Amino acid sequence: MDLQAAADILAGHRLRPGAFPGLPEALHPPDLAAARRLQDAVHERLSARLGPRIGWKIGCTTAVMQRFLGIPEPCEGGIFQANVQDSPGRFPATAHHRIGVECEIAVRIGRDLPPGEHGHEALAAAVQSVLPAIEVVDDRYADFAALGAPTLLADDFFQAGCVLGSPVADWHGLDLAALSGRMLVDGAEVGRGHGRDVLGHPLAALAWLSATLARRGGRGLMAGEIVLLGSLAQTQWIKPGARITIEIEALGRVEMAA
């Protein structure tokens, strides 16, 4: 695989969304390890246009999303400064190929964590605040199922942006696993779930990311980073003009227009 050529194609497509048919056969990442090296190269190119990577999203952390995408394990993607908004946000559907939204619990990291595997107690101590969030995704492919998990991972697993609610700093007394969340489109409920649907506990998803980043060249979670921990409900593909609301118990609500 020509890493640089593949990164040029993926980054170029991200900046000009459309029905991407996929990489040429010779440029396919053969496995997830190769996909993560390719993702790094894509991130270098995107940062020049979208600002620095300021966090991570974790996809496929719930059974409903694993079934929906046909991928049995979590996958991580980068979040870039230009694609993050505070609620109420606006991501025009016409600027995307096929825009979708997801119902997320997010965290902001308050202090650097050294690379490695960390338990819930250490992770909780490093989390400055917990936030309700809408992840904005884009099915920017001619047929995403035909691409395979390595290419989707290299391309940040549908990531297109996010809208963040107000941070909750006094969250340590909350049972994150028990929190319920729901998604509404134009006022009608279209999905709901609980924190425990995310790998059993939202901090379990953060633990997975911390361990995965450590294997990616000894990286750690950094102060200031935002992490979207996984959708509590199945992705909803929305139409231009739709209004989306996410409500998560004890964390609040987030709103977005498409």
C-alpha positions in Angstrom: 0.0 0.0 0.0 1.3 3.5 -0.9 0.4 5.3 2.3 0.9 8.8 1.0 -1.1 8.2 -2.2 -4.0 6.7 -0.2 -3.9 9.5 2.3 -4.0 12.1 -0.5 -7.2 10.4 -1.9 -9.0 10.1 1.4 -8.2 13.6 2.6 -9.1 15.1 -0.8 -12.5 13.3 -0.7 -13.2 14.6 2.8 -12.7 18.1 1.7 -14.9 17.6 -1.4 -17.7 15.3 -0.1 -19.5 13.1 -2.6 -20.3 9.5 -3.4 -16.8 8.1 -2.8 -16.4 4.8 -4.6 -13.4 3.6 -2.5 -9.7 3.4 -2.8 -8.1 1.6 -5.7 -7.5 -2.0 -4.9 -3.7 -1.5 -4.5 -4.2 1.2 -1.9 -6.6 -0.7 0.4 -5.3 -0.9 4.0 -5.0 -4.7 4.5 -5.9 -4.6 8.3 -6.7 -2.3 11.1 -3.1 -1.6 12.0 -2.4 -0.4 8.5 -5.7 1.6 8.6 -4.5 3.5 11.7 -1.2 4.4 10.0 -3.2 5.6 7.1 -5.5 7.6 9.4 -2.5 9.4 10.9 -1.4 10.4 7.4 -5.0 11.6 6.6 -5.1 13.6 9.8 -1.9 15.4 8.9 -3.5 16.6 5.7 -6.8 17.5 7.2 -5.3 19.5 10.0 -3.9 22.0 7.4 -7.5 22.9 6.4 -9.6 22.0 9.4 -7.3 23.1 12.3 -5.8 20.7 14.8 -7.3 17.4 15.9 -8.9 18.3 19.2 -10.4 14.9 20.2 -11.7 11.5 19.2 -14.9 9.8 18.4 -15.5 6.1 19.2 -17.8 4.2 16.9 -19.5 0.9 17.2 -19.5 0.8 21.0 -23.1 -0.3 21.3 -24.7 -3.5 20.1 -27.3 -1.5 18.1 -24.5 0.3 16.2 -22.5 -2.9 15.7 -25.5 -4.6 14.2 -26.3 -1.5 12.1 -22.9 -1.3 10.6 -22.0 -5.0 10.6 -18.7 -4.3 12.5 -18.2 -6.3 15.8 -15.7 -4.0 17.5 -15.1 -0.3 18.4 -13.3 2.0 16.0 -11.9 5.4 16.6 -11.7 8.6 14.5 -10.4 12.1 14.8 -12.4 15.3 15.5 -11.1 18.5 14.1 -11.4 22.1 15.5 -13.4 23.5 12.5 -16.1 20.8 12.9 -17.0 21.4 16.5 -19.9 23.7 17.5 -21.7 24.6 20.6 -25.5 24.1 20.9 -27.5 25.2 19.1 -25.5 24.1 16.1 -26.0 24.1 12.3 -24.6 21.6 9.9 -26.4 22.1 6.5 -27.5 18.8 5.0 -26.7 20.2 1.5 -23.0 20.5 2.4 -22.9 16.7 3.0 -23.5 13.7 0.9 -25.9 11.9 3.3 -26.0 13.5 6.7 -26.8 11.6 9.9 -26.9 12.3 13.6 -26.1 10.3 16.7 -27.0 10.6 20.4 -23.8 10.8 22.4 -22.3 11.2 25.9 -19.1 13.1 25.6 -16.2 13.9 28.0 -13.6 16.6 28.1 -10.2 15.5 29.4 -8.9 17.7 32.2 -5.3 16.5 32.5 -2.9 14.5 30.5 -3.1 10.7 31.0 0.1 8.8 30.3 -0.2 6.1 27.6 -1.5 2.7 28.8 -4.5 0.9 30.2 -6.3 2.7 32.9 -9.1 1.7 35.2 -12.4 3.6 35.8 -11.0 5.4 38.8 -8.0 6.9 37.0 -10.1 7.8 34.0 -12.8 9.5 36.1 -10.1 11.6 37.8 -8.9 12.8 34.4 -12.3 13.7 33.1 -13.0 17.4 33.7 -16.6 17.4 32.6 -19.3 15.3 30.9 -21.4 16.7 28.1 -24.4 15.7 26.0 -23.5 15.8 22.3 -24.8 15.3 18.8 -22.3 13.5 16.6 -22.7 14.6 13.0 -21.8 11.8 10.5 -21.7 11.7 6.7 -22.3 8.6 4.6 -19.9 10.0 2.0 -19.6 6.7 0.1 -21.2 5.0 -2.9 -21.5 1.9 -0.8 -20.0 2.0 2.7 -20.6 -1.8 3.3 -18.4 -2.6 0.4 -15.4 -0.6 1.7 -14.6 -2.8 4.7 -13.7 -1.8 8.3 -10.0 -0.8 7.6 -11.0 1.9 5.0 -13.8 3.2 7.1 -11.4 3.5 10.1 -8.8 5.3 8.0 -11.5 7.8 7.0 -12.5 8.4 10.6 -15.6 6.2 10.5 -18.1 8.6 9.0 -17.1 11.5 11.3 -18.2 15.0 10.1 -18.5 17.1 13.2 -20.3 17.5 16.5 -22.5 19.8 18.5 -21.7 20.0 22.2 -24.1 20.9 25.1 -23.2 22.6 28.3 -20.4 20.8 30.3 -21.3 19.2 33.6 -18.3 19.5 35.9 -20.0 18.1 39.0 -20.7 14.7 37.4 -18.9 12.3 39.8 -22.1 11.6 41.7 -23.9 10.5 38.6 -24.3 6.9 37.5 -23.3 7.3 33.9 -24.3 3.8 33.1 -27.9 4.4 34.2 -28.4 7.7 32.4 -31.1 7.5 29.7 -30.9 9.5 26.5 -33.2 10.1 23.6 -33.1 11.6 20.1 -35.8 13.7 18.5 -36.1 14.8 14.9 -38.6 17.6 14.3 -40.1 16.9 17.8 -40.7 13.2 17.3 -38.7 10.7 19.2 -36.7 8.4 16.9 -34.4 6.6 19.3 -33.3 6.2 22.9 -30.8 4.2 25.0 -28.7 4.2 28.2 -25.1 4.8 29.2 -24.7 1.1 29.9 -25.3 0.4 26.2 -21.8 1.8 25.5 -19.6 -1.2 26.3 -21.4 -1.7 29.6 -20.3 1.8 30.9 -19.3 5.0 29.2 -15.9 4.9 31.0 -15.3 1.5 29.5 -15.3 3.1 26.1 -12.8 5.7 27.3 -10.7 2.9 28.7 -10.8 1.1 25.3 -9.7 4.3 23.6 -6.8 4.9 26.1 -5.5 1.4 25.5 -5.9 1.7 21.7 -4.1 5.0 21.5 -1.2 3.6 23.6 -0.8 0.9 21.0 -0.7 3.6 18.3 2.8 4.7 19.0 2.5 5.3 22.7 -0.1 8.0 22.7 -2.0 9.2 25.7 -5.2 11.2 26.2 -4.4 14.9 26.4 -5.9 17.7 28.5 -8.5 19.6 26.6 -9.4 16.8 24.3 -13.1 16.0 23.6 -14.1 12.3 23.3 -17.5 11.2 21.9 -18.0 7.8 23.6 -20.6 6.2 21.2 -24.2 6.6 20.2 -26.9 5.5 22.5 -29.3 5.1 19.6 -29.1 4.0 16.0 -27.9 6.7 13.5 -30.7 8.7 12.0 -30.2 10.0 8.4 -31.9 13.3 8.1 -33.3 15.7 5.5 -32.4 19.3 4.8 -34.2 21.6 7.3 -34.6 19.0 10.0 -34.2 20.0 13.6 -32.5 17.6 16.0 -32.7 17.5 19.8 -30.7 15.2 22.1 -31.8 14.9 25.7 -29.6 13.0 28.2 -30.8 12.6 31.8 -28.9 14.8 34.2 -26.7 16.2 31.5 -29.2 18.3 29.5 -30.0 18.9 25.9 -28.3 19.7 22.6 -30.0 21.2 19.5 -29.0 21.3 15.9 -30.5 22.3 12.5 -29.7 20.7 9.2 
